[in-house]
Every structure is written in C-alpha cells, then in structure tokens.
C-alpha cells in the first residue's frame, strides 16, 4: 500500500520540522512549504491532505484555501493549524471548505489522530455520479457507456471503458495499479499488474492523438491529465 502524502504549510520553521519529523515517523510521506505561495506551486495529485497554517506572511491560509476551493476546484482535505481558535475563526475556516481545525499549541498525537479521522472521512465519501465526463477532447457518456473523441464515437471493451471512466473521473489524480485493480476487478480472485498495463496500452492506442492524456508516472501509477 502506498504511503499517504501530507503537505505541511507553515511559516514557522520549528513547527514545520517537528510536524514533518513526527508524521514521517507515523508512516506518512511529507512535503513542507514555508508559505501559501510556495505550497500552491508544490501541491500535486499525489498529496492526500494539507496541514495549513492560517496566519502567514503574504497569502494567508484562508486565502490559499479559497484559491483551492473556488479557483482550482481542488477538493483535497484541509486541516487548519493556528493560534486563532475563537469561534468566529473556526466557523470561517469551515465555511471556506476546511475539514478540521486544530488550535496551537497542539500535541503531535492529536494532530495524527485528526489526520487519520479526516482521511477516513474523505475516503468514505462516494464520488458523485455524472451523466458525462468531458476531459479535453474526450467525452465519456456514462449512461450509454460510450467514449467520444472530438465528437466521434470510439469503441472500448467493458473493462477498457471502466478504466478510462475511472481515470477521467479523477482527472489529475495518480492511481496505482493496485488502486485500479481494486476498483475494476473487485470480485476477481487474482489479477496481475500486467493486466492493467495491457488494458492501458489498448486504451492509449484507441485514444489516438489524445493518447498523451493518459500518462504513466513511474513508481506511482497512471494519471489522466488533459493540461499537459
């Protein structure tokens, strides 16, 4: 199982170092940024959660959260870390789209427990069902189970359709072979990683000029990304 990756955003170096050290010891992969601006550059589809300080020089944590939720439509879980823990501040954090709020000073055990709880909640939220997915020049009709490229239908087998639908519905997110097997071959007793690779190769062949939408991130898995 792949380690979940946490992005810490805090302009206090001591807090960043303490959090990073303890979260890595707890089994997480960790990136750290000293500002919201730096974090926005670093944030990628492999990150599972953001620990976000509110009071920082330049862009505040609340402002960064607004950029993610309103401008970039990024739904990654956010836990705010701040000395501002008045009721009004907590409500502001939740209204922006925060998932939890931890006041400073905090205990490392509390932070780890909150992270685990938020990640469990986010994993249990079902994906919304959409009648169609439009990603670049590709349109996926989830009702008719058809894929169209520049408006022209392209025939995919059942498993091929399920895989491209899965990846396109989570555009920008990297899914490992294990993730894909768990989603697509739920009831199969044993499926090889190579089976996924073969299906991906067939899908890329049928995508034609759009084959670069479907990329292999070495060591991580596959990603459907139109902004390349």
C-alpha positions as CSV (number, residue, x, y, z in Angstrom):
1,X,0.0,0.0,0.0
2,X,1.3,3.4,-0.9
3,X,2.1,5.9,1.8
4,X,-0.3,8.9,2.0
5,X,1.4,12.2,1.4
6,X,0.8,15.2,3.7
7,X,1.7,18.8,2.7
8,X,2.6,21.0,5.6
9,X,2.3,24.8,5.1
10,X,3.6,26.9,7.9
11,X,6.0,29.9,8.0
12,X,7.4,28.8,11.4
13,X,10.4,26.5,10.6
14,X,10.4,24.8,14.1
15,X,6.7,23.8,13.7
16,X,7.3,22.5,10.1
17,X,10.3,20.5,11.3
18,X,8.5,19.0,14.3
19,X,5.4,18.1,12.2
20,X,7.5,16.6,9.4
21,X,9.7,14.5,11.7
22,X,6.7,13.1,13.6
23,X,4.5,12.5,10.6
24,X,7.2,10.7,8.8
25,X,7.7,8.5,11.9
26,X,4.0,7.8,11.9
27,X,4.3,6.4,8.4
28,X,3.3,9.4,6.2
29,X,5.2,10.8,3.3
30,X,5.6,14.6,3.9
31,X,6.3,17.7,1.9
32,X,6.7,21.1,3.6
33,X,6.3,24.7,2.4
34,X,7.1,27.9,4.2
35,X,4.3,29.9,2.5
36,X,1.0,29.5,0.8
37,X,2.5,30.7,-2.5
38,X,5.2,28.0,-2.3
39,X,2.6,25.4,-1.4
40,X,0.4,26.2,-4.4
41,X,3.4,25.5,-6.6
42,X,4.2,22.3,-4.8
43,X,0.7,20.8,-4.5
44,X,0.1,17.9,-6.7
45,X,-2.3,15.0,-7.3
46,X,-0.2,12.7,-5.0
47,X,-1.0,14.7,-1.9
48,X,-3.7,13.3,0.3
49,X,-4.1,16.2,2.9
50,X,-2.9,19.7,3.7
51,X,-2.0,20.9,7.2
52,X,-2.4,24.6,6.7
53,X,-1.4,27.5,9.0
54,X,-3.8,30.4,8.9
55,X,-1.6,33.4,9.9
56,X,1.3,33.7,7.5
57,X,3.2,36.4,5.7
58,X,1.8,37.2,2.3
59,X,-1.2,34.9,1.4
60,X,-3.0,33.6,4.5
61,X,-4.1,30.0,4.9
62,X,-7.7,31.1,4.5
63,X,-6.8,32.8,1.2
64,X,-5.0,29.7,0.0
65,X,-8.0,27.5,0.8
66,X,-10.2,29.9,-1.1
67,X,-7.9,29.6,-4.2
68,X,-8.0,25.8,-4.0
69,X,-11.8,25.5,-3.4
70,X,-13.1,28.3,-5.7
71,X,-10.5,28.9,-8.4
72,X,-8.9,25.5,-8.8
73,X,-11.8,23.3,-7.7
74,X,-9.4,21.2,-5.6
75,X,-11.2,19.0,-3.0
76,X,-8.2,17.8,-1.1
77,X,-8.9,17.7,2.7
78,X,-7.5,20.7,4.6
79,X,-6.8,20.9,8.4
80,X,-6.2,24.4,9.6
81,X,-3.4,24.9,12.2
82,X,-3.5,28.2,14.0
83,X,-3.3,30.1,17.3
84,X,-6.6,31.8,16.2
85,X,-9.1,29.5,17.7
86,X,-12.0,31.8,18.5
87,X,-15.4,30.5,17.4
88,X,-15.6,33.1,14.6
89,X,-12.3,31.9,13.2
90,X,-13.3,28.3,13.4
91,X,-16.5,29.0,11.6
92,X,-14.7,31.0,8.9
93,X,-12.3,28.0,8.3
94,X,-15.2,25.6,7.9
95,X,-17.2,27.9,5.6
96,X,-14.1,28.2,3.3
97,X,-14.0,24.4,3.0
98,X,-11.7,23.3,5.8
99,X,-12.2,19.8,7.1
100,X,-10.9,20.3,10.6
101,X,-9.3,23.0,12.8
102,X,-6.5,22.5,15.4
103,X,-5.5,25.3,17.7
104,X,-1.9,26.0,18.7
105,X,-0.3,24.8,20.8
106,X,-1.2,21.2,19.9
107,X,0.0,17.8,20.7
108,X,1.5,15.6,18.0
109,X,-0.8,12.7,19.0
110,X,-3.8,15.0,18.5
111,X,-2.6,16.1,15.0
112,X,-2.0,12.5,13.9
113,X,-5.4,11.4,15.3
114,X,-7.1,14.3,13.4
115,X,-5.3,13.4,10.2
116,X,-6.4,9.8,10.4
117,X,-10.0,10.8,11.1
118,X,-10.1,13.3,8.2
119,X,-8.5,10.8,5.8
120,X,-11.1,8.1,6.8
121,X,-14.0,10.5,6.2
122,X,-12.7,11.7,2.9
123,X,-12.1,8.1,1.7
124,X,-15.7,7.2,2.6
125,X,-17.4,10.0,0.7
126,X,-18.8,8.5,-2.6
127,X,-17.9,10.0,-5.9
128,X,-20.8,12.0,-7.3
129,X,-22.4,10.2,-10.3
130,X,-22.2,12.2,-13.5
131,X,-24.0,11.5,-16.8
132,X,-21.0,12.6,-18.7
133,X,-17.4,13.5,-18.2
134,X,-15.7,15.9,-20.5
135,X,-11.9,16.0,-20.4
136,X,-10.1,17.9,-23.1
137,X,-11.2,16.4,-26.4
138,X,-12.6,13.3,-24.8
139,X,-16.2,13.0,-23.8
140,X,-17.4,9.9,-21.8
141,X,-21.1,9.2,-21.8
142,X,-21.7,7.2,-18.6
143,X,-25.3,6.4,-19.4
144,X,-24.7,4.9,-22.9
145,X,-21.2,3.7,-21.9
146,X,-19.6,5.4,-24.9
147,X,-16.4,7.4,-25.4
148,X,-16.2,10.2,-28.0
149,X,-13.1,11.9,-29.3
150,X,-13.8,15.2,-31.0
151,X,-17.4,14.1,-31.2
152,X,-16.7,10.8,-32.9
153,X,-17.5,7.5,-31.1
154,X,-14.6,5.1,-30.3
155,X,-15.4,1.6,-29.3
156,X,-14.0,0.3,-26.0
157,X,-14.4,-3.0,-24.3
158,X,-16.2,-3.1,-21.0
159,X,-13.0,-3.2,-18.9
160,X,-11.4,-0.5,-21.1
161,X,-14.4,1.7,-20.6
162,X,-14.4,1.2,-16.9
163,X,-10.7,2.1,-16.6
164,X,-10.9,5.2,-18.7
165,X,-14.0,6.3,-16.9
166,X,-12.3,5.8,-13.5
167,X,-9.2,7.7,-14.5
168,X,-11.0,10.6,-16.3
169,X,-13.4,11.0,-13.4
170,X,-10.4,11.6,-11.2
171,X,-8.5,13.8,-13.6
172,X,-5.1,14.8,-12.3
173,X,-5.1,12.1,-9.6
174,X,-2.5,9.3,-9.8
175,X,-3.9,5.8,-9.4
176,X,-1.6,2.9,-8.7
177,X,-2.1,-0.5,-10.5
178,X,-3.4,-1.8,-7.1
179,X,-5.9,1.1,-6.9
180,X,-7.2,0.2,-10.4
181,X,-7.4,-3.5,-9.7
182,X,-9.4,-2.8,-6.5
183,X,-11.9,-0.6,-8.4
184,X,-12.2,-2.5,-11.7
185,X,-11.6,-6.2,-10.7
186,X,-13.3,-6.2,-7.3
187,X,-14.6,-9.7,-7.4
188,X,-11.7,-11.3,-9.3
189,X,-9.6,-13.6,-7.1
190,X,-6.2,-12.7,-8.7
191,X,-5.3,-10.1,-11.3
192,X,-1.7,-9.3,-12.3
193,X,-0.4,-5.7,-12.6
194,X,0.5,-6.7,-16.2
195,X,-3.2,-7.0,-16.9
196,X,-3.7,-3.3,-16.1
197,X,-0.7,-2.4,-18.3
198,X,-2.2,-4.3,-21.2
199,X,-5.5,-2.6,-20.9
200,X,-3.9,0.8,-20.5
201,X,-1.9,0.2,-23.7
202,X,-5.1,-0.7,-25.6
203,X,-6.8,2.4,-24.3
204,X,-3.9,4.7,-25.3
205,X,-4.0,3.1,-28.8
206,X,-7.7,3.9,-29.2
207,X,-7.2,7.5,-27.9
208,X,-5.1,8.3,-31.0
209,X,-3.9,11.9,-30.9
210,X,-5.2,12.1,-27.3
211,X,-3.1,9.2,-26.0
212,X,-0.8,11.6,-24.1
213,X,-3.8,12.4,-21.8
214,X,-3.1,9.0,-20.2
215,X,0.4,9.0,-18.6
216,X,2.4,6.6,-16.5
217,X,4.0,8.3,-13.5
218,X,6.9,5.9,-12.9
219,X,6.8,4.3,-9.5
220,X,3.3,5.7,-8.7
221,X,0.8,4.7,-11.3
222,X,-1.4,6.1,-14.1
223,X,-2.9,9.5,-14.4
224,X,-5.5,11.1,-16.8
225,X,-4.4,14.7,-17.3
226,X,-5.5,16.9,-20.2
227,X,-3.5,20.0,-19.2
228,X,-0.2,18.7,-20.5
